[in-house]
Amino acid sequence: MILVFGQGQLGTELTRAAASCQVPLTALAHAEADIADAGAVEAAIAHHRPALVVNAAAYTKVDLAETEIDAARRGNEIGPGVIARACASADLPMVHISTDYVFDGTKPGAYVESDPIAPLGVYGRSKAAGEDAVRSALPHHVMLRTSWVYGEFGHNFLKTMVRLARERDELRVVADQRGCPTSTRDLADAILRVAPRLSAREPVWGTYHFAGTGATTWHGFASRIVDAQAPLTGCKPKVTPITTAEFPTPARRPANSELDSSLFAQTFGFRARPWTEQTDATTRALITAILGTSTHVA
């Protein structure tokens, strides 16, 4: 049985994916187990007696993290360390989700696992500290760094664009930041590929990058979403490219968030599908649910 801490967009997707392939899995919301509470985490592990633990819980408010430093540390550094120590005590392997924001975005090409980290803001630093906390407490872990995560559940860029496409005539979107949009469906499938290998204690421990196949800008991502929803809604706002300087935010973002997922593919025999395909499918699924139509969704 897999025990997942976190019931947000990834935890919910993991629950759906596990059910479809009949893998026993339980996902716990924050109210059921605060990952920064050692007693709660230990009690959850003792109660559910899993073969593997997945930490899909995190503080993800990148801009607010600049002022909510303690909350970011609690969710991204302290919590992962608590889970890792509890797993070490129970002799359990763990999958931990990290982020492209541990890099500063100055590399010309895609980041590989061995590239030095240099986070730009509080969020990235808290995630980097969480990686260190897991590594120091639990040798038997797999760290998955991912980027630009989106899906049908929770809050994410794709869902925001789907909403705004129906409300506005123009969307102004940053075009000088580059990354790999990653579907929660692919990320959930990747975790379920890792799970049996970890449960069997195969020596595949360590840090991996896993992101959508292909790269684009936020503007390119938004344009694809708008194009995918237009035939179903009849709404086609103009998507205007702007610079990062034209859209200032409290937290600095990496200009390049592209991740090289080759090591994961070599080790686990699985790659994410092209981001364009998954973006189209997710957008159609959301619009179909919103409109209550019977439109076929791939």
HELIX and SHEET records of a PDB file:
HELIX    1   1 GLN A    9  SER A   20  1                                  12    
HELIX    2   2 ALA A   38  HIS A   48  1                                  11    
HELIX    3   3 LEU A   64  GLU A   66  5                                   3    
HELIX    4   4 ILE A   69  ARG A   73  1                                   5    
HELIX    5   5 ARG A   74  ILE A   78  3                                   5    
HELIX    6   6 GLY A   79  ALA A   90  1                                  12    
HELIX    7   7 ASP A  100  VAL A  102  5                                   3    
HELIX    8   8 VAL A  122  ALA A  137  1                                  16    
HELIX    9   9 PHE A  157  ALA A  165  1                                   9    
HELIX   10  10 THR A  184  SER A  199  1                                  16    
HELIX   11  11 TRP A  218  THR A  233  1                                  16    
HELIX   12  12 THR A  244  GLU A  246  5                                   3    
HELIX   13  13 SER A  262  PHE A  268  1                                   7    
HELIX   14  14 TRP A  275  LEU A  291  1                                  17    
SHEET    1   A 6 LEU A  25  LEU A  28  0                                        
SHEET    2   A 6 ILE A   2  PHE A   5  1                                        
SHEET    3   A 6 LEU A  52  ASN A  55  1                                        
SHEET    4   A 6 MET A  94  THR A  99  1                                        
SHEET    5   A 6 HIS A 141  THR A 146  1                                        
SHEET    6   A 6 GLY A 206  HIS A 209  1                                        
SHEET    1   B 2 VAL A 149  TYR A 150  0                                        
SHEET    2   B 2 THR A 182  SER A 183  1                                        
SHEET    1   C 2 GLU A 170  VAL A 174  0                                        
SHEET    2   C 2 LYS A 238  ILE A 242  1                                        
SHEET    1   D 2 ARG A 178  GLY A 179  0                                        
SHEET    2   D 2 THR A 216  THR A 217 -1                                        
END                                                                             
